[in-house]
Amino acid sequence: MRERTSIATFGAGCFWCVEAVLTQVDGVLSAASGFMGGHVENPSYRAVCTGETGHAEVVQIGFDPGLVSYESLLEWFWRLHDPTTKDRQGEDVGTQYRSAIFFHDEAQHAAALASRAAAATRFSAPIVTEIAPAGPFWPAEDYHDDYYRRNRGQDYCRLVIAPKLGKLGLET
């Protein structure tokens, strides 16, 4: 019998990259690209890209805690991006690309804090990842979901996402 589905929400740069990684983790049942952490209701991608809404690009995943623990997902989070660069991942620059863990309960909060402390020993610069309570999740426009799988030939997918997946030992 399957355990209940839990939710996790991560911001680690472009949500296309985050989704392409996390959907390959056993136990992840669903992934949706969207926005969290801002002050505008129902923002559009275009509005978030201005940097004026306060939102981060995030991926909200549904996962089976019987197959993958939240702590294991946090390990993937630390591996899939550089948590030491403020408001930037590679050439993607702006507050919407910030590193963030949005926790959904106190157990996730405690796990996020502990994992950040443990991860800090693996980086030469200080971690700047925001750890904050989850707020409203605003889904991005439909064309953002499953973007990498549907657009592998697109330049960003070939030049940014595919090499990231290869570096992590995942299917490109």
C-alpha positions as CSV (number, residue, x, y, z in Angstrom):
1,M,0.0,0.0,0.0
2,R,1.4,3.4,-1.0
3,E,2.0,6.0,1.7
4,R,0.5,9.4,1.3
5,T,2.1,11.8,-1.1
6,S,4.2,14.6,0.4
7,I,5.1,17.9,-1.1
8,A,8.5,19.6,-1.4
9,T,9.2,23.0,-3.0
10,F,12.7,24.0,-4.2
11,G,14.1,27.0,-6.0
12,A,17.6,26.4,-7.5
13,G,17.8,28.7,-10.6
14,C,15.8,28.0,-13.7
15,F,12.9,25.8,-13.0
16,W,13.4,23.9,-16.2
17,C,16.7,22.6,-14.8
18,V,15.4,21.7,-11.4
19,E,12.4,19.8,-12.9
20,A,14.7,17.9,-15.4
21,V,16.8,16.7,-12.4
22,L,14.1,15.9,-9.8
23,T,11.7,14.1,-12.1
24,Q,14.4,11.4,-12.5
25,V,14.7,10.7,-8.8
26,D,12.9,7.5,-7.8
27,G,9.9,8.3,-5.6
28,V,9.2,11.7,-7.2
29,L,5.6,11.3,-8.5
30,S,4.9,14.7,-10.0
31,A,6.6,18.0,-10.6
32,A,5.1,21.4,-11.5
33,S,7.0,24.6,-12.4
34,G,5.8,27.8,-10.7
35,F,6.6,30.7,-8.4
36,M,6.7,31.2,-4.7
37,G,8.0,33.8,-2.2
38,G,6.7,36.9,-3.8
39,H,4.1,39.6,-3.1
40,V,2.0,39.5,-6.3
41,E,-1.0,37.2,-6.7
42,N,-1.0,34.8,-9.7
43,P,2.1,36.2,-11.3
44,S,3.0,35.5,-14.9
45,Y,6.5,34.3,-16.1
46,R,7.0,37.7,-17.8
47,A,6.2,39.6,-14.6
48,V,8.4,37.3,-12.4
49,C,11.3,37.9,-14.9
50,T,11.2,41.7,-14.2
51,G,12.4,40.9,-10.6
52,E,9.6,43.2,-9.3
53,T,7.2,40.5,-7.9
54,G,9.6,39.0,-5.4
55,H,9.0,35.5,-6.5
56,A,11.5,32.7,-7.0
57,E,11.2,30.2,-9.9
58,V,10.4,26.9,-8.1
59,V,9.5,23.3,-8.7
60,Q,6.9,21.8,-6.4
61,I,7.1,18.1,-6.3
62,G,4.9,15.4,-5.0
63,F,6.9,12.5,-3.7
64,D,6.3,9.1,-2.0
65,P,8.2,9.3,1.4
66,G,8.1,5.5,1.3
67,L,10.4,5.6,-1.7
68,V,12.4,8.7,-1.2
69,S,13.0,10.7,1.9
70,Y,12.8,14.5,2.2
71,E,16.4,14.4,3.3
72,S,17.4,12.5,0.1
73,L,15.6,15.2,-1.9
74,L,17.6,17.8,0.0
75,E,20.8,16.1,-1.0
76,W,19.7,16.3,-4.7
77,F,18.9,20.0,-4.1
78,W,22.5,20.7,-2.9
79,R,24.0,18.8,-5.8
80,L,21.9,20.2,-8.6
81,H,23.0,23.9,-8.3
82,D,25.5,26.3,-6.7
83,P,23.9,27.5,-3.4
84,T,26.7,30.0,-2.9
85,T,25.7,32.4,-5.6
86,K,23.2,35.0,-4.6
87,D,20.3,35.5,-7.1
88,R,22.2,33.7,-9.9
89,Q,22.8,30.3,-11.4
90,G,25.3,30.4,-14.3
91,E,24.1,33.0,-16.8
92,D,20.7,33.2,-15.2
93,V,20.7,36.3,-13.1
94,G,18.0,37.9,-11.0
95,T,16.1,37.4,-7.7
96,Q,13.8,34.8,-9.4
97,Y,16.8,32.5,-9.7
98,R,17.7,32.5,-6.0
99,S,18.4,29.4,-4.1
100,A,15.5,28.6,-1.8
101,I,13.9,25.8,0.2
102,F,10.3,26.4,1.0
103,F,9.3,24.1,3.8
104,H,5.7,22.8,4.3
105,D,5.9,21.7,8.0
106,E,8.3,21.9,10.9
107,A,9.9,18.5,10.1
108,Q,10.9,19.8,6.7
109,H,12.1,23.1,8.3
110,A,14.4,21.2,10.7
111,A,15.6,18.9,8.0
112,A,16.4,21.9,5.7
113,L,18.4,23.6,8.4
114,A,20.3,20.5,9.3
115,S,21.1,19.7,5.6
116,R,22.2,23.3,5.0
117,A,24.7,23.0,7.9
118,A,26.0,19.7,6.6
119,A,26.2,21.0,3.0
120,A,28.2,24.0,4.1
121,T,31.2,21.8,4.7
122,R,31.3,20.9,1.0
123,F,31.4,24.4,-0.4
124,S,34.3,26.9,-0.3
125,A,32.0,29.9,-0.2
126,P,29.1,30.6,2.3
127,I,25.7,29.1,1.3
128,V,23.1,31.8,0.6
129,T,20.1,29.5,0.3
130,E,16.9,31.0,1.7
131,I,14.9,28.6,4.0
132,A,11.4,30.0,4.4
133,P,7.8,28.7,5.0
134,A,6.0,27.7,1.9
135,G,3.5,30.3,0.8
136,P,1.1,30.2,-2.1
137,F,2.3,28.2,-5.1
138,W,1.5,29.9,-8.4
139,P,1.8,27.5,-11.3
140,A,3.7,28.8,-14.3
141,E,2.2,28.8,-17.8
142,D,1.6,25.2,-19.1
143,Y,4.5,25.4,-21.6
144,H,7.0,25.4,-18.7
145,D,6.0,22.0,-17.4
146,D,8.2,19.1,-18.6
147,Y,10.1,21.6,-20.7
148,Y,13.4,19.7,-21.1
149,R,11.7,16.5,-22.2
150,R,9.6,18.3,-24.8
151,N,12.4,20.7,-26.0
152,R,15.7,18.8,-25.9
153,G,16.9,20.4,-29.2
154,Q,16.4,24.0,-27.9
155,D,19.7,25.8,-27.2
156,Y,19.2,26.2,-23.5
157,C,18.3,22.6,-23.1
158,R,21.3,21.4,-25.1
159,L,23.9,23.8,-23.6
160,V,22.7,24.1,-20.0
161,I,20.3,21.4,-18.9
162,A,21.8,18.3,-20.7
163,P,25.4,18.9,-19.4
164,K,23.9,19.3,-15.8
165,L,22.1,16.0,-16.2
166,G,25.2,14.3,-17.5
167,K,27.3,15.7,-14.6
168,L,24.8,14.3,-12.1
169,G,24.8,10.9,-13.8
170,L,21.2,11.2,-15.0
171,E,19.6,10.5,-18.4
172,T,20.1,13.3,-20.9
